[in-house]
Amino acid sequence: LAQAKAFSKAFVAKDTEKIVSFYTADASIFPNRTKIMQGAEAIRKYWSFRPNIANLEHQLLPEKIEIVGNTAYDYGYYKGKTQREGKKASSWQGKYVVVWKKVKGVWKMHLDIWNSVKQ
């Protein structure tokens, strides 16, 4: 839960390097409507934010977290709000599944998939 809250904080701050640090070295992400992206460089490229878009809010709302040894899974919903320069703020939401691995005592995302749902 702490890692999820810290991820949301880094998202709002547009802190790409902090976001990359939440993933394992060989992590894969499965963004909505794109191919699977694997490894730190691909994840860094995906989470490079556009300067003309402000991230106003981001929140993960877990429905279930299951821990088995050094692996865990977590699924639920996410929601947020962004604003393009000169435009009204836009809200969005979706669902996610994350497979976590404990690396040197820290939970890191290993597989991260999400997609939007209608509001």
C-alpha positions in Angstrom: 0.0 0.0 0.0 2.8 2.4 0.8 4.4 1.7 -2.6 1.1 2.4 -4.4 0.7 5.7 -2.5 4.3 6.7 -3.4 3.7 5.8 -7.0 0.6 8.1 -7.1 2.7 10.9 -5.5 5.4 10.4 -8.2 2.8 10.4 -10.9 1.4 13.8 -9.8 4.9 15.2 -9.5 5.8 13.8 -13.0 8.9 12.2 -11.5 9.8 9.7 -14.2 12.9 8.4 -12.4 11.0 7.8 -9.2 8.3 5.9 -11.1 10.9 3.7 -12.8 12.4 2.9 -9.4 9.1 1.2 -8.4 9.6 -1.5 -11.0 11.9 -4.5 -11.0 14.9 -4.4 -13.5 13.1 -6.8 -15.9 9.5 -5.5 -15.3 6.9 -5.5 -18.0 4.1 -3.0 -18.4 0.9 -3.5 -20.4 -0.5 0.0 -21.0 -4.0 0.4 -22.5 -4.1 0.0 -26.3 -0.4 -0.6 -26.7 2.1 -3.5 -27.0 3.8 -4.9 -23.9 6.8 -2.8 -22.9 9.7 -4.5 -21.0 12.7 -3.2 -19.0 13.7 0.1 -17.5 14.3 2.0 -20.7 10.9 1.2 -22.1 9.2 2.0 -18.8 11.2 5.3 -18.6 10.1 6.2 -22.1 6.4 5.4 -21.4 6.4 7.4 -18.1 8.1 10.5 -19.7 5.4 13.2 -19.2 4.5 15.9 -21.6 5.3 19.4 -20.2 1.9 20.9 -21.3 -0.1 18.4 -19.3 -0.5 18.7 -15.5 -1.2 15.6 -13.4 -3.6 16.9 -10.8 -4.7 13.6 -9.1 -3.8 9.9 -9.1 -5.1 7.3 -6.7 -5.0 3.5 -6.7 -8.0 1.8 -5.0 -7.0 -1.9 -4.3 -9.8 -4.4 -4.1 -7.5 -7.3 -3.1 -3.9 -7.9 -2.2 -2.5 -11.4 -1.8 1.0 -12.1 -0.6 2.7 -15.4 -1.1 6.3 -15.4 0.0 8.3 -12.8 -2.0 5.6 -12.5 -4.6 2.2 -10.7 -4.4 -0.6 -9.6 -6.6 -2.9 -6.7 -6.3 -5.9 -5.7 -8.3 -8.5 -2.9 -8.2 -9.3 0.4 -9.7 -7.4 3.7 -10.3 -8.6 7.2 -10.9 -7.1 10.5 -11.7 -7.3 13.9 -13.2 -5.1 15.7 -15.7 -5.3 19.1 -17.4 -3.9 20.2 -20.7 -2.6 23.7 -20.9 -5.5 26.1 -21.5 -8.2 23.3 -21.2 -10.6 22.1 -18.6 -9.4 19.3 -16.3 -10.2 15.8 -17.4 -11.0 12.9 -15.0 -10.3 9.3 -15.9 -10.5 5.9 -14.3 -9.8 2.3 -14.9 -8.9 -1.1 -13.6 -5.4 -2.7 -12.9 -3.5 -5.8 -11.9 0.0 -5.7 -10.5 2.3 -8.6 -9.7 4.8 -7.5 -7.1 8.2 -9.0 -6.3 10.2 -8.3 -3.1 13.7 -7.2 -4.2 16.2 -6.6 -1.4 13.4 -6.1 1.1 11.4 -3.7 -1.1 8.2 -4.5 -3.0 8.5 -3.6 -6.7 6.2 -4.0 -9.5 7.1 -6.8 -11.9 4.0 -7.0 -14.1 1.7 -3.9 -14.4 -1.4 -4.0 -16.5 -4.2 -1.4 -16.7 -7.0 -0.2 -18.9 -9.6 2.4 -18.8 -13.3 2.0 -17.9 -16.2 4.3 -18.7 -17.1 6.8 -16.1 
